[in-house]
């Protein structure tokens, strides 16, 4: 889990916190998700929709978030929510 630096959803890259806030605004997730880890909230939602998160080829990022891992060399400074992470260090 510590290798997850963000998520791709609806043609945008999000920090974990920003994604959950966005999905709560869309009413995809309940406000209770704000108090959960992003992975727990997304696993619960995937169960509701019958999405296999272990097989990202089985769904589109417009339908459900896909993870962005550290090794993928994504530029986190372009992520939605990056400005809310002043202590994040780009390595």
Buried (B, 14 or more C-beta within 10 A) or exposed (E): EEEEBBBBBBEBBBBBBBBBBBBBEEEBBEEEBEEBEBEEBBEBBBEEEEBEBEEBEEBEBEEBBBBBEEEEEBEBEEBBBBEEBEEEEEE
